[in-house]
Amino acid sequence: MNHCCDPSAFVFHEGKEIRVRSLKLIRAGEEITQSYFDVDVDVLVRQKGLQEKYFFFCEFRYPLNRIIIGLLLIPLSRQQM
């Protein structure tokens, strides 16, 4: 399963099984992705970790209706934009 900084699913272990749960609507034919790092970790820390461990750079750009403040990703209402 490929990496995305805005993943559509997460993977977890339950006993001897590996399970996958969706985080949002996944349409037929759409790629299922996971984040290789905890999504609660700052994006710059994740990018550095991806470069060091997996040898690629994630260039994900957050949608314009969001602001990164420290470790928080806060959605803005339409009135605030």
Secondary structure by P-SEA (a helix, b strand, c coil): ccccccccbbbbbcccbbbbbbcccccccbbbbbbcccccccaaaaaaaaaaccccccccccccccccccccccccccccc
